[in-house]
């Protein structure tokens, strides 16, 4: 398949609750905690707060947010594939 027609798989969307990460993508949760300070992932409010909410709390917007989303989706894909 031509790269220009390949669609990047999105496993984690900006409206994904943070609690889902701990449950389904622990490596992504660890990455966000270590690299971006998302200690809120283990908080009881993580069921109600989305990745976008957490990013805004940590001052992550625009291009930085998009870059973070690309990184965590790549990690999620690798985690799903068992790499």
N, CA, C and O atoms as a GROMACS GRO file, in nm:
protein
  332
    1UNK      N    1   0.085  -0.118   0.000
    1UNK     CA    2   0.000   0.000   0.000
    1UNK      C    3   0.089   0.124   0.000
    1UNK      O    4   0.188   0.129   0.073
    2UNK      N    5   0.055   0.222  -0.079
    2UNK     CA    6   0.126   0.348  -0.089
    2UNK      C    7   0.114   0.423   0.044
    2UNK      O    8   0.006   0.430   0.102
    3UNK      N    9   0.226   0.479   0.092
    3UNK     CA   10   0.226   0.552   0.219
    3UNK      C   11   0.128   0.669   0.218
    3UNK      O   12   0.069   0.701   0.321
    4UNK      N   13   0.110   0.732   0.104
    4UNK     CA   14   0.021   0.847   0.098
    4UNK      C   15  -0.125   0.807   0.118
    4UNK      O   16  -0.207   0.891   0.156
    5UNK      N   17  -0.158   0.681   0.091
    5UNK     CA   18  -0.296   0.638   0.110
    5UNK      C   19  -0.314   0.560   0.240
    5UNK      O   20  -0.427   0.528   0.279
    6UNK      N   21  -0.202   0.529   0.309
    6UNK     CA   22  -0.209   0.460   0.437
    6UNK      C   23  -0.267   0.553   0.541
    6UNK      O   24  -0.230   0.670   0.549
    7UNK      N   25  -0.358   0.502   0.620
    7UNK     CA   26  -0.417   0.582   0.725
    7UNK      C   27  -0.356   0.538   0.858
    7UNK      O   28  -0.352   0.419   0.889
    8UNK      N   29  -0.310   0.636   0.936
    8UNK     CA   30  -0.252   0.606   1.065
    8UNK      C   31  -0.362   0.558   1.160
    8UNK      O   32  -0.467   0.621   1.173
    9UNK      N   33  -0.335   0.446   1.227
    9UNK     CA   34  -0.434   0.390   1.319
    9UNK      C   35  -0.435   0.472   1.448
    9UNK      O   36  -0.331   0.493   1.511
   10UNK      N   37  -0.553   0.518   1.485
   10UNK     CA   38  -0.570   0.594   1.608
   10UNK      C   39  -0.633   0.502   1.711
   10UNK      O   40  -0.749   0.464   1.698
   11UNK      N   41  -0.558   0.467   1.812
   11UNK     CA   42  -0.609   0.384   1.920
   11UNK      C   43  -0.655   0.468   2.037
   11UNK      O   44  -0.747   0.431   2.111
   12UNK      N   45  -0.590   0.582   2.054
   12UNK     CA   46  -0.619   0.671   2.165
   12UNK      C   47  -0.656   0.808   2.108
   12UNK      O   48  -0.576   0.870   2.038
   13UNK      N   49  -0.777   0.853   2.137
   13UNK     CA   50  -0.824   0.983   2.088
   13UNK      C   51  -0.812   1.087   2.200
   13UNK      O   52  -0.794   1.052   2.316
   14UNK      N   53  -0.822   1.214   2.162
   14UNK     CA   54  -0.807   1.320   2.261
   14UNK      C   55  -0.916   1.316   2.368
   14UNK      O   56  -0.898   1.369   2.477
   15UNK      N   57  -1.030   1.252   2.337
   15UNK     CA   58  -1.139   1.244   2.434
   15UNK      C   59  -1.140   1.111   2.511
   15UNK      O   60  -1.238   1.079   2.579
   16UNK      N   61  -1.033   1.033   2.498
   16UNK     CA   62  -1.020   0.908   2.573
   16UNK      C   63  -1.000   0.940   2.720
   16UNK      O   64  -0.912   1.019   2.755
   17UNK      N   65  -1.080   0.879   2.809
   17UNK     CA   66  -1.058   0.902   2.952
   17UNK      C   67  -0.921   0.848   2.995
   17UNK      O   68  -0.876   0.744   2.949
   18UNK      N   69  -0.857   0.922   3.084
   18UNK     CA   70  -0.725   0.881   3.132
   18UNK      C   71  -0.728   0.743   3.197
   18UNK      O   72  -0.629   0.670   3.190
   19UNK      N   73  -0.838   0.707   3.260
   19UNK     CA   74  -0.847   0.577   3.328
   19UNK      C   75  -0.832   0.460   3.230
   19UNK      O   76  -0.786   0.353   3.269
   20UNK      N   77  -0.872   0.480   3.105
   20UNK     CA   78  -0.860   0.376   3.003
   20UNK      C   79  -0.713   0.341   2.980
   20UNK      O   80  -0.680   0.225   2.954
   21UNK      N   81  -0.626   0.440   2.989
   21UNK     CA   82  -0.484   0.416   2.964
   21UNK      C   83  -0.426   0.318   3.066
   21UNK      O   84  -0.356   0.224   3.029
   22UNK      N   85  -0.456   0.340   3.192
   22UNK     CA   86  -0.405   0.249   3.296
   22UNK      C   87  -0.455   0.108   3.275
   22UNK      O   88  -0.382   0.011   3.296
   23UNK      N   89  -0.579   0.097   3.233
   23UNK     CA   90  -0.642  -0.034   3.212
   23UNK      C   91  -0.589  -0.106   3.089
   23UNK      O   92  -0.552  -0.224   3.096
   24UNK      N   93  -0.585  -0.035   2.976
   24UNK     CA   94  -0.557  -0.099   2.848
   24UNK      C   95  -0.417  -0.074   2.792
   24UNK      O   96  -0.366  -0.153   2.713
   25UNK      N   97  -0.355   0.036   2.832
   25UNK     CA   98  -0.225   0.072   2.778
   25UNK      C   99  -0.132   0.119   2.890
   25UNK      O  100  -0.098   0.238   2.896
   26UNK      N  101  -0.090   0.029   2.978
   26UNK     CA  102  -0.006   0.070   3.092
   26UNK      C  103   0.126   0.134   3.051
   26UNK      O  104   0.177   0.221   3.123
   27UNK      N  105   0.184   0.093   2.938
   27UNK     CA  106   0.309   0.156   2.895
   27UNK      C  107   0.287   0.300   2.852
   27UNK      O  108   0.374   0.386   2.873
   28UNK      N  109   0.173   0.328   2.793
   28UNK     CA  110   0.139   0.465   2.755
   28UNK      C  111   0.118   0.549   2.881
   28UNK      O  112   0.165   0.662   2.889
   29UNK      N  113   0.047   0.493   2.979
   29UNK     CA  114   0.024   0.563   3.105
   29UNK      C  115   0.157   0.596   3.172
   29UNK      O  116   0.177   0.707   3.222
   30UNK      N  117   0.248   0.501   3.172
   30UNK     CA  118   0.381   0.522   3.232
   30UNK      C  119   0.458   0.631   3.156
   30UNK      O  120   0.521   0.716   3.217
   31UNK      N  121   0.451   0.627   3.023
   31UNK     CA  122   0.518   0.728   2.939
   31UNK      C  123   0.465   0.867   2.970
   31UNK      O  124   0.543   0.961   2.987
   32UNK      N  125   0.332   0.881   2.976
   32UNK     CA  126   0.273   1.012   3.003
   32UNK      C  127   0.311   1.063   3.142
   32UNK      O  128   0.332   1.183   3.161
   33UNK      N  129   0.320   0.973   3.237
   33UNK     CA  130   0.359   1.012   3.372
   33UNK      C  131   0.505   1.056   3.374
   33UNK      O  132   0.538   1.161   3.430
   34UNK      N  133   0.593   0.977   3.313
   34UNK     CA  134   0.736   1.006   3.313
   34UNK      C  135   0.773   1.128   3.228
   34UNK      O  136   0.849   1.213   3.272
   35UNK      N  137   0.718   1.135   3.108
   35UNK     CA  138   0.759   1.239   3.012
   35UNK      C  139   0.681   1.370   3.025
   35UNK      O  140   0.734   1.477   2.996
   36UNK      N  141   0.555   1.361   3.067
   36UNK     CA  142   0.470   1.480   3.069
   36UNK      C  143   0.413   1.513   3.207
   36UNK      O  144   0.338   1.610   3.221
   37UNK      N  145   0.447   1.435   3.309
   37UNK     CA  146   0.402   1.464   3.444
   37UNK      C  147   0.256   1.434   3.471
   37UNK      O  148   0.196   1.493   3.560
   38UNK      N  149   0.197   1.342   3.395
   38UNK     CA  150   0.056   1.307   3.411
   38UNK      C  151   0.035   1.214   3.532
   38UNK      O  152  -0.004   1.099   3.517
   39UNK      N  153   0.062   1.266   3.650
   39UNK     CA  154   0.040   1.186   3.771
   39UNK      C  155  -0.108   1.168   3.798
   39UNK      O  156  -0.147   1.085   3.880
   40UNK      N  157  -0.190   1.246   3.729
   40UNK     CA  158  -0.336   1.239   3.745
   40UNK      C  159  -0.394   1.108   3.692
   40UNK      O  160  -0.511   1.078   3.718
   41UNK      N  161  -0.316   1.030   3.619
   41UNK     CA  162  -0.365   0.904   3.564
   41UNK      C  163  -0.408   0.809   3.675
   41UNK      O  164  -0.502   0.731   3.657
   42UNK      N  165  -0.342   0.815   3.788
   42UNK     CA  166  -0.377   0.725   3.898
   42UNK      C  167  -0.480   0.786   3.994
   42UNK      O  168  -0.516   0.722   4.094
   43UNK      N  169  -0.526   0.904   3.967
   43UNK     CA  170  -0.625   0.972   4.051
   43UNK      C  171  -0.765   0.919   4.021
   43UNK      O  172  -0.793   0.876   3.910
   44UNK      N  173  -0.852   0.923   4.121
   44UNK     CA  174  -0.989   0.875   4.100
   44UNK      C  175  -1.064   0.960   3.998
   44UNK      O  176  -1.162   0.913   3.939
   45UNK      N  177  -1.021   1.082   3.975
   45UNK     CA  178  -1.087   1.167   3.875
   45UNK      C  179  -1.052   1.129   3.731
   45UNK      O  180  -1.111   1.182   3.637
   46UNK      N  181  -0.956   1.038   3.715
   46UNK     CA  182  -0.912   1.000   3.581
   46UNK      C  183  -1.026   0.934   3.500
   46UNK      O  184  -1.019   0.929   3.378
   47UNK      N  185  -1.128   0.886   3.568
   47UNK     CA  186  -1.244   0.830   3.498
   47UNK      C  187  -1.320   0.937   3.422
   47UNK      O  188  -1.388   0.909   3.323
   48UNK      N  189  -1.309   1.061   3.469
   48UNK     CA  190  -1.387   1.171   3.413
   48UNK      C  191  -1.303   1.268   3.331
   48UNK      O  192  -1.358   1.348   3.255
   49UNK      N  193  -1.171   1.261   3.346
   49UNK     CA  194  -1.083   1.352   3.276
   49UNK      C  195  -1.026   1.286   3.151
   49UNK      O  196  -0.983   1.170   3.155
   50UNK      N  197  -1.028   1.358   3.041
   50UNK     CA  198  -0.976   1.305   2.915
   50UNK      C  199  -0.827   1.339   2.899
   50UNK      O  200  -0.771   1.416   2.977
   51UNK      N  201  -0.767   1.282   2.799
   51UNK     CA  202  -0.627   1.313   2.768
   51UNK      C  203  -0.614   1.462   2.737
   51UNK      O  204  -0.518   1.527   2.779
   52UNK      N  205  -0.709   1.515   2.664
   52UNK     CA  206  -0.705   1.657   2.630
   52UNK      C  207  -0.716   1.743   2.757
   52UNK      O  208  -0.646   1.844   2.769
   53UNK      N  209  -0.802   1.703   2.851
   53UNK     CA  210  -0.814   1.776   2.978
   53UNK      C  211  -0.682   1.773   3.054
   53UNK      O  212  -0.635   1.876   3.104
   54UNK      N  213  -0.622   1.654   3.062
   54UNK     CA  214  -0.495   1.640   3.133
   54UNK      C  215  -0.386   1.722   3.069
   54UNK      O  216  -0.306   1.784   3.138
   55UNK      N  217  -0.382   1.722   2.936
   55UNK     CA  218  -0.282   1.800   2.864
   55UNK      C  219  -0.299   1.949   2.892
   55UNK      O  220  -0.201   2.020   2.915
   56UNK      N  221  -0.423   1.996   2.890
   56UNK     CA  222  -0.449   2.138   2.917
   56UNK      C  223  -0.404   2.176   3.058
   56UNK      O  224  -0.347   2.283   3.080
   57UNK      N  225  -0.428   2.087   3.153
   57UNK     CA  226  -0.385   2.110   3.291
   57UNK      C  227  -0.234   2.126   3.299
   57UNK      O  228  -0.183   2.201   3.382
   58UNK      N  229  -0.163   2.054   3.213
   58UNK     CA  230  -0.017   2.058   3.213
   58UNK      C  231   0.040   2.155   3.110
   58UNK      O  232   0.160   2.156   3.084
   59UNK      N  233  -0.047   2.239   3.052
   59UNK     CA  234  -0.002   2.342   2.958
   59UNK      C  235   0.042   2.288   2.824
   59UNK      O  236   0.126   2.349   2.757
   60UNK      N  237  -0.013   2.174   2.783
   60UNK     CA  238   0.023   2.112   2.655
   60UNK      C  239  -0.088   2.140   2.554
   60UNK      O  240  -0.199   2.089   2.566
   61UNK      N  241  -0.057   2.223   2.455
   61UNK     CA  242  -0.155   2.263   2.354
   61UNK      C  243  -0.092   2.259   2.214
   61UNK      O  244   0.029   2.240   2.200
   62UNK      N  245  -0.174   2.275   2.114
   62UNK     CA  246  -0.127   2.292   1.977
   62UNK      C  247  -0.038   2.182   1.926
   62UNK      O  248  -0.068   2.063   1.939
   63UNK      N  249   0.074   2.222   1.866
   63UNK     CA  250   0.167   2.127   1.806
   63UNK      C  251   0.224   2.029   1.909
   63UNK      O  252   0.243   1.911   1.879
   64UNK      N  253   0.250   2.079   2.030
   64UNK     CA  254   0.303   1.990   2.134
   64UNK      C  255   0.202   1.881   2.169
   64UNK      O  256   0.239   1.766   2.191
   65UNK      N  257   0.074   1.918   2.173
   65UNK     CA  258  -0.032   1.820   2.201
   65UNK      C  259  -0.040   1.719   2.088
   65UNK      O  260  -0.050   1.599   2.113
   66UNK      N  261  -0.036   1.765   1.964
   66UNK     CA  262  -0.043   1.675   1.849
   66UNK      C  263   0.075   1.579   1.846
   66UNK      O  264   0.060   1.461   1.814
   67UNK      N  265   0.193   1.630   1.881
   67UNK     CA  266   0.312   1.545   1.887
   67UNK      C  267   0.298   1.439   1.996
   67UNK      O  268   0.332   1.322   1.976
   68UNK      N  269   0.246   1.481   2.112
   68UNK     CA  270   0.224   1.387   2.222
   68UNK      C  271   0.125   1.278   2.180
   68UNK      O  272   0.146   1.160   2.209
   69UNK      N  273   0.017   1.317   2.113
   69UNK     CA  274  -0.083   1.221   2.068
   69UNK      C  275  -0.023   1.121   1.969
   69UNK      O  276  -0.053   1.002   1.975
   70UNK      N  277   0.061   1.169   1.879
   70UNK     CA  278   0.127   1.079   1.783
   70UNK      C  279   0.217   0.981   1.856
   70UNK      O  280   0.220   0.862   1.824
   71UNK      N  281   0.291   1.030   1.955
   71UNK     CA  282   0.380   0.943   2.033
   71UNK      C  283   0.302   0.836   2.109
   71UNK      O  284   0.340   0.718   2.107
   72UNK      N  285   0.193   0.876   2.175
   72UNK     CA  286   0.122   0.776   2.255
   72UNK      C  287   0.046   0.677   2.167
   72UNK      O  288   0.028   0.562   2.206
   73UNK      N  289   0.002   0.721   2.050
   73UNK     CA  290  -0.062   0.626   1.959
   73UNK      C  291   0.037   0.526   1.903
   73UNK      O  292   0.003   0.409   1.882
   74UNK      N  293   0.160   0.570   1.878
   74UNK     CA  294   0.264   0.477   1.832
   74UNK      C  295   0.295   0.376   1.943
   74UNK      O  296   0.306   0.256   1.917
   75UNK      N  297   0.308   0.424   2.066
   75UNK     CA  298   0.332   0.334   2.180
   75UNK      C  299   0.216   0.237   2.199
   75UNK      O  300   0.237   0.118   2.225
   76UNK      N  301   0.094   0.286   2.186
   76UNK     CA  302  -0.024   0.201   2.202
   76UNK      C  303  -0.028   0.093   2.096
   76UNK      O  304  -0.061  -0.022   2.123
   77UNK      N  305   0.008   0.131   1.973
   77UNK     CA  306   0.011   0.034   1.864
   77UNK      C  307   0.115  -0.074   1.892
   77UNK      O  308   0.087  -0.193   1.874
   78UNK      N  309   0.232  -0.034   1.937
   78UNK     CA  310   0.339  -0.130   1.969
   78UNK      C  311   0.297  -0.218   2.087
   78UNK      O  312   0.324  -0.338   2.087
   79UNK      N  313   0.232  -0.159   2.186
   79UNK     CA  314   0.187  -0.236   2.302
   79UNK      C  315   0.080  -0.337   2.262
   79UNK      O  316   0.080  -0.451   2.309
   80UNK      N  317  -0.009  -0.295   2.174
   80UNK     CA  318  -0.116  -0.384   2.125
   80UNK      C  319  -0.058  -0.500   2.045
   80UNK      O  320  -0.107  -0.613   2.054
   81UNK      N  321   0.047  -0.472   1.968
   81UNK     CA  322   0.110  -0.575   1.886
   81UNK      C  323   0.208  -0.660   1.966
   81UNK      O  324   0.263  -0.758   1.915
   82UNK      N  325   0.231  -0.623   2.091
   82UNK     CA  326   0.319  -0.700   2.178
   82UNK      C  327   0.466  -0.677   2.157
   82UNK      O  328   0.547  -0.765   2.186
   83UNK      N  329   0.502  -0.560   2.108
   83UNK     CA  330   0.644  -0.530   2.084
   83UNK      C  331   0.711  -0.487   2.212
   83UNK      O  332   0.830  -0.458   2.212
   0.00000   0.00000   0.00000
